[in-house]
Amino acid sequence: MKTTIILTYTFTPAWLALPRDERNAMEAAHIHPVFAKYADRVSARFFDAEAFHTAFSDFVLLETEDLKAYYFLIEELRDSPLIAQGYLVVNDIFMGIEDGFQQFEAAQADGEDGQHR
């Protein structure tokens, strides 16, 4: 089942104090490679929100059918300097399954009970 994850985060004042070329270099060295590594299993779309929301500055919309890959991606991000050095704080994570009830109803009609044997 495809899971959609909305991860909200905030860039800290320490990040914003860095020159833009340093920020871009750090992102290219530590963030882009992580997302590229999992791109075949986790899709990502990035959004700026600081002009529209005060609880977080940005969010990413992730989609995957492989929660293990998603989890490993997050672990690698946590090890990156952006998070480890306090440049980025994850605020909240929302997860859901689009039209999951329809998949449930189809499985019920097919006699599936959701248990692995």
C-alpha positions in Angstrom: 0.0 0.0 0.0 1.3 3.4 -0.9 1.9 5.6 2.2 2.0 9.4 2.0 4.1 11.3 4.6 4.1 15.0 5.2 7.1 16.0 7.2 7.2 19.6 8.5 10.4 21.2 9.5 12.0 24.5 10.4 15.4 25.9 9.4 17.0 27.5 12.5 18.5 31.0 12.7 22.0 29.3 12.6 21.2 27.9 9.2 19.8 31.2 7.9 22.9 33.0 9.2 25.1 30.9 6.8 25.9 32.4 3.4 23.6 31.0 0.7 26.6 29.4 -1.1 27.5 27.4 2.1 23.9 26.3 2.5 23.7 25.2 -1.1 27.0 23.3 -0.8 25.9 21.6 2.4 22.6 20.6 0.9 24.3 19.3 -2.2 26.8 17.3 -0.2 24.6 15.9 2.5 20.9 16.0 1.5 20.6 15.5 -2.2 22.7 12.2 -2.1 20.4 10.8 0.6 17.2 11.5 -1.4 18.9 10.2 -4.6 19.9 6.9 -2.8 16.2 6.2 -2.0 14.6 7.8 -5.1 13.6 4.5 -6.5 11.5 3.7 -3.4 10.6 7.1 -1.9 9.4 10.1 -4.0 9.9 13.5 -2.5 8.4 17.0 -3.3 9.6 20.0 -1.3 7.6 23.0 -0.4 8.4 26.4 1.2 5.8 27.5 3.8 7.5 30.3 5.8 5.4 33.0 4.1 2.2 31.1 4.9 2.7 29.3 8.2 4.3 30.1 11.5 4.6 26.6 13.0 7.2 25.5 10.4 9.2 27.0 7.5 9.0 24.1 5.0 7.5 20.7 4.4 8.2 17.7 2.2 5.6 15.4 0.7 7.0 11.8 0.6 5.3 8.8 -1.0 6.4 5.2 -0.7 5.3 1.6 -0.6 8.5 0.7 1.3 8.3 2.0 4.9 11.7 0.4 5.6 13.3 2.6 2.9 11.5 5.7 4.3 12.7 4.9 7.8 16.3 4.4 6.6 16.1 7.7 4.6 15.0 9.5 7.8 17.8 7.9 9.8 20.4 9.1 7.3 19.0 12.6 7.4 19.2 12.6 11.2 22.9 11.7 10.8 23.5 14.6 8.4 25.0 17.9 9.6 21.7 19.7 8.9 20.0 17.9 11.7 22.9 16.7 13.8 24.3 20.2 14.0 21.0 21.9 14.7 20.4 23.6 11.4 17.0 21.9 10.8 14.4 20.8 13.3 11.7 18.3 12.3 8.4 19.7 13.7 5.8 17.0 12.8 5.2 14.0 10.7 1.8 13.1 9.3 1.2 9.7 7.6 -1.7 8.3 5.7 -2.9 5.9 3.1 -4.8 7.5 0.2 -8.2 5.9 -0.1 -7.1 3.1 2.3 -10.7 2.2 3.0 -11.2 1.3 -0.7 -8.3 -1.1 -0.5 -9.7 -2.6 2.7 -13.1 -3.0 1.2 -11.6 -4.6 -2.0 -9.6 -7.0 0.2 -12.7 -7.9 2.3 -14.6 -8.6 -0.9 -11.8 -11.0 -2.0 -11.9 -12.7 1.4 -8.5 -11.4 2.5 -8.2 -10.8 6.3 -4.9 -8.9 6.2 -3.0 -11.5 8.2 0.2 -13.0 7.0 0.5 -16.8 7.3 
